[in-house]
Amino acid sequence: MGVPRLRILGYPHKCEYRTMTDELNPIELATELTIAWLSNPNTRTSAEDVPAFLQSMHDAVAGLATPAAGEPEQTDTQEYTPAVTARKSLASRDHIISLIDGKPYKTLRRHLATHGLTPDDYRQRYGLKADYPMVAPAYSESRSSMAKTIGLGRKRAAPATDAQADTDAE
């Protein structure tokens, strides 16, 4: 497959491809972004505004290219404050209250996935025990009873042999 390529559109309808490993300096990138902005038919601007926009675009691109000297790199040690206590989140049998947003859910798995978390990440983030449930007890019981009524979880009956069928018939 090779190196991914970026499609860069210019004005008027100039199309060029660059690999992602190519180095773009901030001036070229700011120029290309400004050209793309100006080629948008919904952009209405005067000729005097273009240099100011180009300068602000260059400042933004240059700021992204180099990390700020005064700022240390952020690590993933952010302290998360739960919306409710762990005890309160498990107070009802009908639902579990999320520690992220304080809303009730029957099951937390899909909610956690929308926030980019796994159940283990969630437990670790809020300092919960490994046996902290992800499904409300009442919901789990109702799903379990429904599964049992349709026959899930039971072993299949052994097929009757001919000898057993003859003795049952007599």
LINWO-V809557 format. One record per helix or strand of 2 or more residues. SS is the DSSP state (~ for helix, > for strand). FROM is the first residue (numbers start at 1). TO is the last residue. If there is no record, write none. Layout:
ss = (SS;SS)
from = (FROM;FROM)
to = (TO;TO)
This chain:
ss = (>;>;~;~;~;>;>;~;~;~;~)
from = (5;15;26;47;86;96;104;109;119;137;162)
to = (9;19;39;65;89;97;105;114;125;149;169)
